[in-house]
């Protein structure tokens, strides 16, 4: 995918923001809050689910493709899960980001069974991001975990 002065964003333990203009007068930017999970109980079999959103704003009618990187965690993959890394130490916590509320479509770059989102709109569009930490990750150490995921808008 061509990376013209695209809009990039870091999604730190889930979603930060990005924006930049392309060579023409058209521009788009992304805003939105981070995806925050809160406290995770590694002894529980329950999944920890949360949501976030990205707001896409462009100065004209747009047709774009939104994609997310797999993140920076060691061993991360779209199919096996992204990896948050423990702050100040070793250890990872598996999670993933989804394009649908049922959490069956991993939001990614179109590889490894992940999907991208084709978005068509007039100036502003809000995209929900669904997130999950699977239960039963009993080998994780206590602490704060985070990851950085790059969001790319291609048009």
N, CA, C and O atoms as a GROMACS GRO file, in nm:
protein
  620
    1UNK      N    1   0.084  -0.116   0.000
    1UNK     CA    2   0.000   0.000   0.000
    1UNK      C    3   0.089   0.123   0.000
    1UNK      O    4   0.183   0.131   0.079
    2UNK      N    5   0.062   0.218  -0.086
    2UNK     CA    6   0.142   0.339  -0.099
    2UNK      C    7   0.124   0.426   0.024
    2UNK      O    8   0.012   0.444   0.073
    3UNK      N    9   0.232   0.479   0.073
    3UNK     CA   10   0.228   0.557   0.196
    3UNK      C   11   0.250   0.703   0.164
    3UNK      O   12   0.344   0.764   0.215
    4UNK      N   13   0.161   0.762   0.077
    4UNK     CA   14   0.173   0.906   0.054
    4UNK      C   15   0.151   0.974   0.186
    4UNK      O   16   0.098   0.911   0.278
    5UNK      N   17   0.187   1.099   0.201
    5UNK     CA   18   0.185   1.158   0.335
    5UNK      C   19   0.056   1.122   0.404
    5UNK      O   20  -0.028   1.208   0.432
    6UNK      N   21   0.041   0.996   0.430
    6UNK     CA   22  -0.080   0.944   0.491
    6UNK      C   23  -0.093   0.990   0.633
    6UNK      O   24  -0.007   1.057   0.689
    7UNK      N   25  -0.201   0.951   0.687
    7UNK     CA   26  -0.233   0.984   0.823
    7UNK      C   27  -0.190   0.865   0.907
    7UNK      O   28  -0.238   0.754   0.886
    8UNK      N   29  -0.102   0.885   1.000
    8UNK     CA   30  -0.054   0.778   1.085
    8UNK      C   31  -0.085   0.812   1.228
    8UNK      O   32  -0.096   0.928   1.267
    9UNK      N   33  -0.099   0.711   1.304
    9UNK     CA   34  -0.137   0.733   1.441
    9UNK      C   35  -0.087   0.620   1.527
    9UNK      O   36  -0.082   0.505   1.483
   10UNK      N   37  -0.053   0.649   1.644
   10UNK     CA   38  -0.016   0.544   1.737
   10UNK      C   39  -0.137   0.511   1.821
   10UNK      O   40  -0.206   0.600   1.870
   11UNK      N   41  -0.162   0.386   1.837
   11UNK     CA   42  -0.274   0.339   1.915
   11UNK      C   43  -0.209   0.276   2.036
   11UNK      O   44  -0.174   0.158   2.034
   12UNK      N   45  -0.194   0.351   2.140
   12UNK     CA   46  -0.117   0.308   2.255
   12UNK      C   47  -0.208   0.238   2.352
   12UNK      O   48  -0.298   0.298   2.411
   13UNK      N   49  -0.184   0.112   2.367
   13UNK     CA   50  -0.270   0.024   2.443
   13UNK      C   51  -0.407   0.059   2.403
   13UNK      O   52  -0.507   0.029   2.468
   14UNK      N   53  -0.406   0.117   2.307
   14UNK     CA   54  -0.497   0.114   2.203
   14UNK      C   55  -0.503   0.242   2.123
   14UNK      O   56  -0.419   0.243   2.033
   15UNK      N   57  -0.572   0.341   2.128
   15UNK     CA   58  -0.587   0.436   2.020
   15UNK      C   59  -0.540   0.578   2.046
   15UNK      O   60  -0.599   0.647   2.129
   16UNK      N   61  -0.441   0.620   1.982
   16UNK     CA   62  -0.405   0.762   1.986
   16UNK      C   63  -0.443   0.820   1.851
   16UNK      O   64  -0.529   0.765   1.783
   17UNK      N   65  -0.382   0.928   1.811
   17UNK     CA   66  -0.429   0.994   1.692
   17UNK      C   67  -0.324   1.023   1.588
   17UNK      O   68  -0.204   1.011   1.610
   18UNK      N   69  -0.375   1.063   1.472
   18UNK     CA   70  -0.285   1.096   1.365
   18UNK      C   71  -0.353   1.188   1.266
   18UNK      O   72  -0.475   1.188   1.253
   19UNK      N   73  -0.275   1.261   1.202
   19UNK     CA   74  -0.328   1.336   1.088
   19UNK      C   75  -0.215   1.396   1.013
   19UNK      O   76  -0.111   1.429   1.070
   20UNK      N   77  -0.236   1.411   0.884
   20UNK     CA   78  -0.147   1.489   0.802
   20UNK      C   79  -0.215   1.513   0.669
   20UNK      O   80  -0.313   1.446   0.636
   21UNK      N   81  -0.166   1.605   0.594
   21UNK     CA   82  -0.228   1.640   0.467
   21UNK      C   83  -0.155   1.570   0.354
   21UNK      O   84  -0.035   1.542   0.364
   22UNK      N   85  -0.227   1.541   0.244
   22UNK     CA   86  -0.156   1.488   0.129
   22UNK      C   87  -0.115   1.604   0.040
   22UNK      O   88  -0.140   1.720   0.072
   23UNK      N   89  -0.053   1.573  -0.072
   23UNK     CA   90   0.005   1.677  -0.155
   23UNK      C   91  -0.100   1.772  -0.214
   23UNK      O   92  -0.068   1.887  -0.243
   24UNK      N   93  -0.223   1.724  -0.233
   24UNK     CA   94  -0.326   1.812  -0.283
   24UNK      C   95  -0.389   1.890  -0.169
   24UNK      O   96  -0.342   1.885  -0.055
   25UNK      N   97  -0.496   1.961  -0.202
   25UNK     CA   98  -0.566   2.040  -0.101
   25UNK      C   99  -0.654   1.953  -0.013
   25UNK      O  100  -0.705   2.000   0.088
   26UNK      N  101  -0.674   1.826  -0.050
   26UNK     CA  102  -0.755   1.737   0.032
   26UNK      C  103  -0.676   1.690   0.154
   26UNK      O  104  -0.556   1.666   0.146
   27UNK      N  105  -0.746   1.676   0.264
   27UNK     CA  106  -0.682   1.626   0.385
   27UNK      C  107  -0.783   1.549   0.468
   27UNK      O  108  -0.904   1.570   0.459
   28UNK      N  109  -0.730   1.460   0.550
   28UNK     CA  110  -0.810   1.386   0.647
   28UNK      C  111  -0.730   1.379   0.776
   28UNK      O  112  -0.607   1.384   0.775
   29UNK      N  113  -0.800   1.369   0.887
   29UNK     CA  114  -0.733   1.349   1.015
   29UNK      C  115  -0.816   1.252   1.097
   29UNK      O  116  -0.936   1.237   1.076
   30UNK      N  117  -0.749   1.187   1.192
   30UNK     CA  118  -0.814   1.094   1.283
   30UNK      C  119  -0.800   1.148   1.424
   30UNK      O  120  -0.693   1.194   1.464
   31UNK      N  121  -0.909   1.143   1.497
   31UNK     CA  122  -0.904   1.174   1.639
   31UNK      C  123  -0.976   1.062   1.711
   31UNK      O  124  -1.050   0.985   1.650
   32UNK      N  125  -0.956   1.054   1.838
   32UNK     CA  126  -1.024   0.951   1.916
   32UNK      C  127  -0.949   0.924   2.044
   32UNK      O  128  -0.834   0.963   2.060
   33UNK      N  129  -1.016   0.857   2.133
   33UNK     CA  130  -0.956   0.826   2.261
   33UNK      C  131  -0.886   0.692   2.258
   33UNK      O  132  -0.903   0.614   2.164
   34UNK      N  133  -0.811   0.665   2.359
   34UNK     CA  134  -0.745   0.537   2.372
   34UNK      C  135  -0.844   0.430   2.412
   34UNK      O  136  -0.947   0.458   2.471
   35UNK      N  137  -0.811   0.308   2.379
   35UNK     CA  138  -0.889   0.194   2.427
   35UNK      C  139  -0.829   0.154   2.560
   35UNK      O  140  -0.712   0.115   2.566
   36UNK      N  141  -0.907   0.165   2.664
   36UNK     CA  142  -0.858   0.136   2.799
   36UNK      C  143  -0.933   0.016   2.853
   36UNK      O  144  -1.056   0.014   2.853
   37UNK      N  145  -0.861  -0.084   2.898
   37UNK     CA  146  -0.923  -0.205   2.948
   37UNK      C  147  -0.956  -0.200   3.097
   37UNK      O  148  -1.055  -0.259   3.141
   38UNK      N  149  -0.877  -0.131   3.174
   38UNK     CA  150  -0.895  -0.136   3.319
   38UNK      C  151  -0.826  -0.258   3.377
   38UNK      O  152  -0.737  -0.315   3.314
   39UNK      N  153  -0.868  -0.297   3.497
   39UNK     CA  154  -0.802  -0.408   3.568
   39UNK      C  155  -0.839  -0.543   3.506
   39UNK      O  156  -0.956  -0.568   3.474
   40UNK      N  157  -0.740  -0.628   3.489
   40UNK     CA  158  -0.757  -0.762   3.434
   40UNK      C  159  -0.725  -0.864   3.542
   40UNK      O  160  -0.625  -0.850   3.612
   41UNK      N  161  -0.809  -0.965   3.557
   41UNK     CA  162  -0.788  -1.072   3.654
   41UNK      C  163  -0.738  -1.196   3.581
   41UNK      O  164  -0.816  -1.262   3.513
   42UNK      N  165  -0.609  -1.229   3.591
   42UNK     CA  166  -0.553  -1.341   3.515
   42UNK      C  167  -0.605  -1.477   3.561
   42UNK      O  168  -0.585  -1.576   3.491
   43UNK      N  169  -0.671  -1.483   3.674
   43UNK     CA  170  -0.726  -1.611   3.722
   43UNK      C  171  -0.869  -1.633   3.675
   43UNK      O  172  -0.926  -1.740   3.697
   44UNK      N  173  -0.928  -1.534   3.611
   44UNK     CA  174  -1.066  -1.544   3.565
   44UNK      C  175  -1.072  -1.602   3.424
   44UNK      O  176  -0.985  -1.577   3.341
   45UNK      N  177  -1.176  -1.678   3.399
   45UNK     CA  178  -1.197  -1.732   3.264
   45UNK      C  179  -1.274  -1.632   3.177
   45UNK      O  180  -1.288  -1.654   3.056
   46UNK      N  181  -1.322  -1.524   3.237
   46UNK     CA  182  -1.400  -1.425   3.162
   46UNK      C  183  -1.310  -1.337   3.076
   46UNK      O  184  -1.201  -1.298   3.117
   47UNK      N  185  -1.358  -1.306   2.956
   47UNK     CA  186  -1.290  -1.210   2.870
   47UNK      C  187  -1.311  -1.071   2.926
   47UNK      O  188  -1.413  -1.044   2.989
   48UNK      N  189  -1.214  -0.983   2.903
   48UNK     CA  190  -1.229  -0.843   2.941
   48UNK      C  191  -1.249  -0.764   2.812
   48UNK      O  192  -1.156  -0.749   2.732
   49UNK      N  193  -1.371  -0.714   2.792
   49UNK     CA  194  -1.407  -0.643   2.670
   49UNK      C  195  -1.422  -0.494   2.695
   49UNK      O  196  -1.462  -0.452   2.804
   50UNK      N  197  -1.390  -0.416   2.595
   50UNK     CA  198  -1.410  -0.271   2.600
   50UNK      C  199  -1.424  -0.219   2.457
   50UNK      O  200  -1.410  -0.296   2.362
   51UNK      N  201  -1.453  -0.092   2.442
   51UNK     CA  202  -1.464  -0.032   2.310
   51UNK      C  203  -1.394   0.104   2.309
   51UNK      O  204  -1.371   0.165   2.414
   52UNK      N  205  -1.363   0.148   2.192
   52UNK     CA  206  -1.310   0.281   2.169
   52UNK      C  207  -1.364   0.327   2.035
   52UNK      O  208  -1.446   0.258   1.975
   53UNK      N  209  -1.319   0.440   1.989
   53UNK     CA  210  -1.364   0.486   1.857
   53UNK      C  211  -1.258   0.575   1.793
   53UNK      O  212  -1.176   0.638   1.861
   54UNK      N  213  -1.264   0.578   1.663
   54UNK     CA  214  -1.183   0.669   1.583
   54UNK      C  215  -1.279   0.760   1.508
   54UNK      O  216  -1.382   0.714   1.457
   55UNK      N  217  -1.248   0.886   1.502
   55UNK     CA  218  -1.330   0.981   1.427
   55UNK      C  219  -1.246   1.030   1.310
   55UNK      O  220  -1.140   1.090   1.328
   56UNK      N  221  -1.294   1.004   1.191
   56UNK     CA  222  -1.227   1.044   1.069
   56UNK      C  223  -1.292   1.172   1.018
   56UNK      O  224  -1.413   1.176   0.998
   57UNK      N  225  -1.212   1.276   0.998
   57UNK     CA  226  -1.261   1.403   0.946
   57UNK      C  227  -1.180   1.438   0.823
   57UNK      O  228  -1.057   1.437   0.825
   58UNK      N  229  -1.250   1.471   0.714
   58UNK     CA  230  -1.185   1.511   0.590
   58UNK      C  231  -1.247   1.641   0.543
   58UNK      O  232  -1.359   1.675   0.582
   59UNK      N  233  -1.175   1.714   0.459
   59UNK     CA  234  -1.226   1.842   0.412
   59UNK      C  235  -1.316   1.828   0.290
   59UNK      O  236  -1.358   1.929   0.233
   60UNK      N  237  -1.346   1.705   0.248
   60UNK     CA  238  -1.435   1.683   0.134
   60UNK      C  239  -1.491   1.542   0.144
   60UNK      O  240  -1.460   1.468   0.237
   61UNK      N  241  -1.574   1.505   0.048
   61UNK     CA  242  -1.626   1.369   0.040
   61UNK      C  243  -1.505   1.277   0.026
   61UNK      O  244  -1.410   1.310  -0.044
   62UNK      N  245  -1.510   1.161   0.092
   62UNK     CA  246  -1.393   1.075   0.091
   62UNK      C  247  -1.428   0.928   0.070
   62UNK      O  248  -1.537   0.883   0.105
   63UNK      N  249  -1.334   0.857   0.013
   63UNK     CA  250  -1.334   0.712   0.002
   63UNK      C  251  -1.196   0.670   0.049
   63UNK      O  252  -1.097   0.692  -0.021
   64UNK      N  253  -1.188   0.610   0.167
   64UNK     CA  254  -1.059   0.574   0.225
   64UNK      C  255  -1.061   0.431   0.274
   64UNK      O  256  -1.167   0.370   0.290
   65UNK      N  257  -0.943   0.379   0.298
   65UNK     CA  258  -0.928   0.249   0.362
   65UNK      C  259  -0.853   0.271   0.492
   65UNK      O  260  -0.746   0.332   0.495
   66UNK      N  261  -0.911   0.220   0.601
   66UNK     CA  262  -0.851   0.232   0.733
   66UNK      C  263  -0.790   0.098   0.769
   66UNK      O  264  -0.856  -0.006   0.759
   67UNK      N  265  -0.663   0.099   0.811
   67UNK     CA  266  -0.597  -0.026   0.851
   67UNK      C  267  -0.517  -0.002   0.978
   67UNK      O  268  -0.476   0.110   1.008
   68UNK      N  269  -0.495  -0.110   1.054
   68UNK     CA  270  -0.420  -0.104   1.179
   68UNK      C  271  -0.306  -0.203   1.175
   68UNK      O  272  -0.322  -0.315   1.126
   69UNK      N  273  -0.190  -0.162   1.226
   69UNK     CA  274  -0.076  -0.253   1.233
   69UNK      C  275  -0.100  -0.358   1.342
   69UNK      O  276  -0.194  -0.346   1.421
   70UNK      N  277  -0.015  -0.458   1.346
   70UNK     CA  278  -0.027  -0.564   1.445
   70UNK      C  279   0.024  -0.519   1.583
   70UNK      O  280  -0.004  -0.584   1.683
   71UNK      N  281   0.097  -0.410   1.587
   71UNK     CA  282   0.148  -0.360   1.714
   71UNK      C  283   0.293  -0.397   1.735
   71UNK      O  284   0.355  -0.461   1.650
   72UNK      N  285   0.348  -0.355   1.849
   72UNK     CA  286   0.491  -0.373   1.876
   72UNK      C  287   0.525  -0.489   1.967
   72UNK      O  288   0.643  -0.520   1.985
   73UNK      N  289   0.426  -0.554   2.026
   73UNK     CA  290   0.453  -0.661   2.122
   73UNK      C  291   0.520  -0.782   2.059
   73UNK      O  292   0.480  -0.825   1.951
   74UNK      N  293   0.620  -0.836   2.126
   74UNK     CA  294   0.692  -0.954   2.076
   74UNK      C  295   0.596  -1.071   2.059
   74UNK      O  296   0.520  -1.105   2.150
   75UNK      N  297   0.598  -1.132   1.940
   75UNK     CA  298   0.515  -1.248   1.913
   75UNK      C  299   0.373  -1.215   1.869
   75UNK      O  300   0.290  -1.304   1.856
   76UNK      N  301   0.345  -1.087   1.846
   76UNK     CA  302   0.211  -1.046   1.806
   76UNK      C  303   0.178  -1.094   1.665
   76UNK      O  304   0.264  -1.096   1.578
   77UNK      N  305   0.053  -1.132   1.645
   77UNK     CA  306   0.002  -1.163   1.512
   77UNK      C  307  -0.148  -1.136   1.513
   77UNK      O  308  -0.210  -1.134   1.619
   78UNK      N  309  -0.204  -1.115   1.395
   78UNK     CA  310  -0.347  -1.089   1.390
   78UNK      C  311  -0.426  -1.212   1.435
   78UNK      O  312  -0.524  -1.200   1.508
   79UNK      N  313  -0.383  -1.330   1.392
   79UNK     CA  314  -0.459  -1.451   1.423
   79UNK      C  315  -0.441  -1.498   1.568
   79UNK      O  316  -0.537  -1.543   1.630
   80UNK      N  317  -0.320  -1.490   1.621
   80UNK     CA  318  -0.295  -1.537   1.759
   80UNK      C  319  -0.316  -1.426   1.862
   80UNK      O  320  -0.328  -1.455   1.981
   81UNK      N  321  -0.320  -1.302   1.818
   81UNK     CA  322  -0.345  -1.190   1.907
   81UNK      C  323  -0.230  -1.092   1.913
   81UNK      O  324  -0.113  -1.128   1.899
   82UNK      N  325  -0.266  -0.968   1.934
   82UNK     CA  326  -0.167  -0.865   1.959
   82UNK      C  327  -0.114  -0.885   2.100
   82UNK      O  328  -0.174  -0.956   2.180
   83UNK      N  329   0.000  -0.823   2.130
   83UNK     CA  330   0.063  -0.841   2.260
   83UNK      C  331   0.092  -0.706   2.324
   83UNK      O  332   0.166  -0.624   2.269
   84UNK      N  333   0.034  -0.683   2.440
   84UNK     CA  334   0.073  -0.568   2.521
   84UNK      C  335   0.194  -0.611   2.604
   84UNK      O  336   0.200  -0.724   2.650
   85UNK      N  337   0.288  -0.520   2.621
   85UNK     CA  338   0.409  -0.549   2.697
   85UNK      C  339   0.402  -0.482   2.833
   85UNK      O  340   0.354  -0.369   2.846
   86UNK      N  341   0.449  -0.552   2.935
   86UNK     CA  342   0.448  -0.500   3.071
   86UNK      C  343   0.546  -0.384   3.084
   86UNK      O  344   0.661  -0.394   3.042
   87UNK      N  345   0.500  -0.276   3.142
   87UNK     CA  346   0.582  -0.158   3.163
   87UNK      C  347   0.692  -0.187   3.265
   87UNK      O  348   0.664  -0.236   3.375
   88UNK      N  349   0.815  -0.158   3.229
   88UNK     CA  350   0.927  -0.175   3.321
   88UNK      C  351   0.968  -0.318   3.347
   88UNK      O  352   1.038  -0.345   3.444
   89UNK      N  353   0.926  -0.410   3.264
   89UNK     CA  354   0.964  -0.549   3.288
   89UNK      C  355   0.931  -0.636   3.170
   89UNK      O  356   0.891  -0.588   3.063
   90UNK      N  357   0.948  -0.764   3.191
   90UNK     CA  358   0.917  -0.857   3.082
   90UNK      C  359   0.776  -0.910   3.102
   90UNK      O  360   0.717  -0.898   3.209
   91UNK      N  361   0.724  -0.966   2.999
   91UNK     CA  362   0.591  -1.025   3.004
   91UNK      C  363   0.499  -0.958   2.904
   91UNK      O  364   0.511  -0.839   2.876
   92UNK      N  365   0.407  -1.036   2.850
   92UNK     CA  366   0.309  -0.985   2.756
   92UNK      C  367   0.169  -1.032   2.795
   92UNK      O  368   0.152  -1.131   2.866
   93UNK      N  369   0.073  -0.959   2.748
   93UNK     CA  370  -0.068  -0.990   2.769
   93UNK      C  371  -0.135  -0.986   2.632
   93UNK      O  372  -0.129  -0.884   2.562
   94UNK      N  373  -0.199  -1.095   2.594
   94UNK     CA  374  -0.262  -1.105   2.463
   94UNK      C  375  -0.395  -1.030   2.460
   94UNK      O  376  -0.473  -1.036   2.556
   95UNK      N  377  -0.418  -0.960   2.351
   95UNK     CA  378  -0.545  -0.887   2.329
   95UNK      C  379  -0.567  -0.878   2.178
   95UNK      O  380  -0.481  -0.917   2.099
   96UNK      N  381  -0.683  -0.826   2.139
   96UNK     CA  382  -0.700  -0.795   1.998
   96UNK      C  383  -0.803  -0.685   1.980
   96UNK      O  384  -0.879  -0.653   2.072
   97UNK      N  385  -0.803  -0.626   1.861
   97UNK     CA  386  -0.893  -0.517   1.822
   97UNK      C  387  -0.978  -0.567   1.707
   97UNK      O  388  -0.930  -0.637   1.618
   98UNK      N  389  -1.106  -0.532   1.710
   98UNK     CA  390  -1.202  -0.590   1.617
   98UNK      C  391  -1.282  -0.483   1.543
   98UNK      O  392  -1.303  -0.372   1.592
   99UNK      N  393  -1.327  -0.521   1.422
   99UNK     CA  394  -1.407  -0.433   1.339
   99UNK      C  395  -1.556  -0.448   1.365
   99UNK      O  396  -1.635  -0.370   1.313
  100UNK      N  397  -1.596  -0.547   1.445
  100UNK     CA  398  -1.738  -0.570   1.470
  100UNK      C  399  -1.763  -0.602   1.618
  100UNK      O  400  -1.675  -0.649   1.689
  101UNK      N  401  -1.886  -0.574   1.661
  101UNK     CA  402  -1.923  -0.592   1.802
  101UNK      C  403  -1.916  -0.739   1.846
  101UNK      O  404  -1.894  -0.766   1.964
  102UNK      N  405  -1.935  -0.832   1.754
  102UNK     CA  406  -1.926  -0.975   1.788
  102UNK      C  407  -1.781  -1.019   1.810
  102UNK      O  408  -1.755  -1.130   1.856
  103UNK      N  409  -1.689  -0.932   1.776
  103UNK     CA  410  -1.545  -0.959   1.790
  103UNK      C  411  -1.502  -1.085   1.714
  103UNK      O  412  -1.430  -1.171   1.765
  104UNK      N  413  -1.548  -1.091   1.588
  104UNK     CA  414  -1.511  -1.202   1.501
  104UNK      C  415  -1.423  -1.157   1.384
  104UNK      O  416  -1.365  -1.241   1.316
  105UNK      N  417  -1.412  -1.026   1.360
  105UNK     CA  418  -1.331  -0.973   1.251
  105UNK      C  419  -1.217  -0.890   1.309
  105UNK      O  420  -1.238  -0.777   1.353
  106UNK      N  421  -1.097  -0.948   1.309
  106UNK     CA  422  -0.980  -0.877   1.361
  106UNK      C  423  -0.947  -0.761   1.269
  106UNK      O  424  -0.931  -0.779   1.148
  107UNK      N  425  -0.937  -0.642   1.326
  107UNK     CA  426  -0.906  -0.523   1.249
  107UNK      C  427  -0.755  -0.514   1.232
  107UNK      O  428  -0.681  -0.506   1.330
  108UNK      N  429  -0.710  -0.515   1.107
  108UNK     CA  430  -0.567  -0.514   1.078
  108UNK      C  431  -0.536  -0.451   0.945
  108UNK      O  432  -0.596  -0.351   0.907
  109UNK      N  433  -0.440  -0.513   0.874
  109UNK     CA  434  -0.397  -0.458   0.745
  109UNK      C  435  -0.438  -0.545   0.627
  109UNK      O  436  -0.391  -0.524   0.515
  110UNK      N  437  -0.526  -0.642   0.651
  110UNK     CA  438  -0.572  -0.730   0.544
  110UNK      C  439  -0.492  -0.859   0.532
  110UNK      O  440  -0.526  -0.944   0.450
  111UNK      N  441  -0.387  -0.875   0.611
  111UNK     CA  442  -0.310  -0.999   0.610
  111UNK      C  443  -0.345  -1.081   0.733
  111UNK      O  444  -0.407  -1.031   0.827
  112UNK      N  445  -0.305  -1.210   0.732
  112UNK     CA  446  -0.323  -1.296   0.849
  112UNK      C  447  -0.467  -1.303   0.897
  112UNK      O  448  -0.492  -1.302   1.018
  113UNK      N  449  -0.562  -1.309   0.806
  113UNK     CA  450  -0.705  -1.317   0.836
  113UNK      C  451  -0.761  -1.190   0.899
  113UNK      O  452  -0.870  -1.193   0.955
  114UNK      N  453  -0.690  -1.080   0.890
  114UNK     CA  454  -0.741  -0.953   0.942
  114UNK      C  455  -0.816  -0.879   0.831
  114UNK      O  456  -0.800  -0.910   0.713
  115UNK      N  457  -0.896  -0.782   0.870
  115UNK     CA  458  -0.973  -0.703   0.774
  115UNK      C  459  -0.933  -0.556   0.784
  115UNK      O  460  -0.892  -0.508   0.890
  116UNK      N  461  -0.947  -0.487   0.674
  116UNK     CA  462  -0.938  -0.341   0.671
  116UNK      C  463  -1.080  -0.288   0.655
  116UNK      O  464  -1.172  -0.365   0.629
  117UNK      N  465  -1.097  -0.159   0.672
  117UNK     CA  466  -1.230  -0.099   0.658
  117UNK      C  467  -1.231   0.002   0.545
  117UNK      O  468  -1.153   0.098   0.546
  118UNK      N  469  -1.319  -0.019   0.447
  118UNK     CA  470  -1.341   0.079   0.342
  118UNK      C  471  -1.447   0.175   0.394
  118UNK      O  472  -1.558   0.133   0.427
  119UNK      N  473  -1.413   0.303   0.400
  119UNK     CA  474  -1.503   0.403   0.456
  119UNK      C  475  -1.532   0.509   0.350
  119UNK      O  476  -1.441   0.562   0.287
  120UNK      N  477  -1.660   0.537   0.333
  120UNK     CA  478  -1.705   0.637   0.237
  120UNK      C  479  -1.789   0.736   0.316
  120UNK      O  480  -1.877   0.696   0.392
  121UNK      N  481  -1.764   0.864   0.297
  121UNK     CA  482  -1.843   0.958   0.375
  121UNK      C  483  -1.831   1.101   0.330
  121UNK      O  484  -1.758   1.135   0.238
  122UNK      N  485  -1.906   1.184   0.400
  122UNK     CA  486  -1.907   1.328   0.378
  122UNK      C  487  -1.847   1.396   0.500
  122UNK      O  488  -1.918   1.422   0.597
  123UNK      N  489  -1.723   1.423   0.497
  123UNK     CA  490  -1.651   1.502   0.598
  123UNK      C  491  -1.624   1.432   0.731
  123UNK      O  492  -1.510   1.437   0.776
  124UNK      N  493  -1.721   1.369   0.796
  124UNK     CA  494  -1.696   1.310   0.928
  124UNK      C  495  -1.757   1.171   0.938
  124UNK      O  496  -1.870   1.148   0.895
  125UNK      N  497  -1.680   1.078   0.995
  125UNK     CA  498  -1.726   0.940   1.013
  125UNK      C  499  -1.669   0.889   1.145
  125UNK      O  500  -1.552   0.910   1.174
  126UNK      N  501  -1.751   0.822   1.224
  126UNK     CA  502  -1.704   0.762   1.349
  126UNK      C  503  -1.701   0.611   1.334
  126UNK      O  504  -1.801   0.550   1.296
  127UNK      N  505  -1.587   0.550   1.364
  127UNK     CA  506  -1.570   0.406   1.358
  127UNK      C  507  -1.546   0.350   1.498
  127UNK      O  508  -1.450   0.388   1.564
  128UNK      N  509  -1.634   0.262   1.541
  128UNK     CA  510  -1.612   0.195   1.669
  128UNK      C  511  -1.502   0.092   1.655
  128UNK      O  512  -1.486   0.030   1.549
  129UNK      N  513  -1.425   0.075   1.762
  129UNK     CA  514  -1.322  -0.028   1.770
  129UNK      C  515  -1.356  -0.112   1.892
  129UNK      O  516  -1.364  -0.060   2.003
  130UNK      N  517  -1.376  -0.241   1.872
  130UNK     CA  518  -1.406  -0.331   1.982
  130UNK      C  519  -1.278  -0.403   2.021
  130UNK      O  520  -1.201  -0.443   1.934
  131UNK      N  521  -1.256  -0.420   2.150
  131UNK     CA  522  -1.131  -0.478   2.198
  131UNK      C  523  -1.160  -0.587   2.301
  131UNK      O  524  -1.262  -0.584   2.370
  132UNK      N  525  -1.068  -0.683   2.310
  132UNK     CA  526  -1.085  -0.793   2.405
  132UNK      C  527  -0.950  -0.845   2.452
  132UNK      O  528  -0.857  -0.863   2.373
  133UNK      N  529  -0.941  -0.868   2.584
  133UNK     CA  530  -0.833  -0.947   2.642
  133UNK      C  531  -0.897  -1.081   2.677
  133UNK      O  532  -0.988  -1.084   2.761
  134UNK      N  533  -0.853  -1.190   2.617
  134UNK     CA  534  -0.911  -1.320   2.649
  134UNK      C  535  -0.883  -1.360   2.794
  134UNK      O  536  -0.778  -1.326   2.850
  135UNK      N  537  -0.976  -1.432   2.854
  135UNK     CA  538  -0.958  -1.480   2.990
  135UNK      C  539  -0.853  -1.590   2.998
  135UNK      O  540  -0.801  -1.634   2.895
  136UNK      N  541  -0.824  -1.634   3.119
  136UNK     CA  542  -0.732  -1.746   3.146
  136UNK      C  543  -0.588  -1.722   3.105
  136UNK      O  544  -0.521  -1.815   3.059
  137UNK      N  545  -0.539  -1.600   3.119
  137UNK     CA  546  -0.398  -1.574   3.092
  137UNK      C  547  -0.325  -1.571   3.227
  137UNK      O  548  -0.273  -1.468   3.269
  138UNK      N  549  -0.322  -1.684   3.292
  138UNK     CA  550  -0.275  -1.694   3.430
  138UNK      C  551  -0.126  -1.673   3.448
  138UNK      O  552  -0.080  -1.657   3.562
  139UNK      N  553  -0.049  -1.672   3.342
  139UNK     CA  554   0.096  -1.658   3.355
  139UNK      C  555   0.144  -1.513   3.348
  139UNK      O  556   0.265  -1.489   3.349
  140UNK      N  557   0.052  -1.416   3.340
  140UNK     CA  558   0.094  -1.276   3.332
  140UNK      C  559   0.125  -1.222   3.471
  140UNK      O  560   0.061  -1.259   3.569
  141UNK      N  561   0.224  -1.136   3.477
  141UNK     CA  562   0.262  -1.071   3.602
  141UNK      C  563   0.179  -0.945   3.622
  141UNK      O  564   0.129  -0.887   3.526
  142UNK      N  565   0.165  -0.905   3.745
  142UNK     CA  566   0.091  -0.781   3.772
  142UNK      C  567   0.172  -0.662   3.720
  142UNK      O  568   0.295  -0.667   3.711
  143UNK      N  569   0.102  -0.556   3.687
  143UNK     CA  570   0.166  -0.435   3.637
  143UNK      C  571   0.082  -0.370   3.530
  143UNK      O  572  -0.030  -0.413   3.501
  144UNK      N  573   0.136  -0.265   3.471
  144UNK     CA  574   0.069  -0.194   3.363
  144UNK      C  575   0.121  -0.246   3.230
  144UNK      O  576   0.241  -0.268   3.214
  145UNK      N  577   0.031  -0.264   3.136
  145UNK     CA  578   0.066  -0.316   3.004
  145UNK      C  579   0.022  -0.216   2.898
  145UNK      O  580  -0.077  -0.145   2.916
  146UNK      N  581   0.096  -0.210   2.788
  146UNK     CA  582   0.062  -0.120   2.679
  146UNK      C  583   0.116  -0.169   2.547
  146UNK      O  584   0.203  -0.256   2.542
  147UNK      N  585   0.065  -0.112   2.441
  147UNK     CA  586   0.109  -0.145   2.306
  147UNK      C  587   0.088  -0.022   2.219
  147UNK      O  588   0.010   0.066   2.253
  148UNK      N  589   0.158  -0.016   2.108
  148UNK     CA  590   0.141   0.090   2.011
  148UNK      C  591   0.101   0.028   1.878
  148UNK      O  592   0.173  -0.057   1.825
  149UNK      N  593  -0.013   0.070   1.826
  149UNK     CA  594  -0.064   0.022   1.698
  149UNK      C  595  -0.075   0.142   1.606
  149UNK      O  596  -0.128   0.246   1.645
  150UNK      N  597  -0.024   0.128   1.485
  150UNK     CA  598  -0.029   0.237   1.388
  150UNK      C  599  -0.157   0.226   1.306
  150UNK      O  600  -0.187   0.121   1.250
  151UNK      N  601  -0.232   0.335   1.300
  151UNK     CA  602  -0.353   0.344   1.219
  151UNK      C  603  -0.316   0.419   1.091
  151UNK      O  604  -0.256   0.527   1.096
  152UNK      N  605  -0.352   0.361   0.976
  152UNK     CA  606  -0.321   0.423   0.848
  152UNK      C  607  -0.448   0.447   0.769
  152UNK      O  608  -0.535   0.360   0.761
  153UNK      N  609  -0.459   0.564   0.711
  153UNK     CA  610  -0.569   0.597   0.621
  153UNK      C  611  -0.508   0.608   0.481
  153UNK      O  612  -0.415   0.685   0.459
  154UNK      N  613  -0.560   0.530   0.389
  154UNK     CA  614  -0.513   0.536   0.251
  154UNK      C  615  -0.626   0.588   0.163
  154UNK      O  616  -0.740   0.543   0.173
  155UNK      N  617  -0.593   0.684   0.078
  155UNK     CA  618  -0.693   0.735  -0.017
  155UNK      C  619  -0.628   0.779  -0.145
  155UNK      O  620  -0.696   0.825  -0.236
   0.00000   0.00000   0.00000
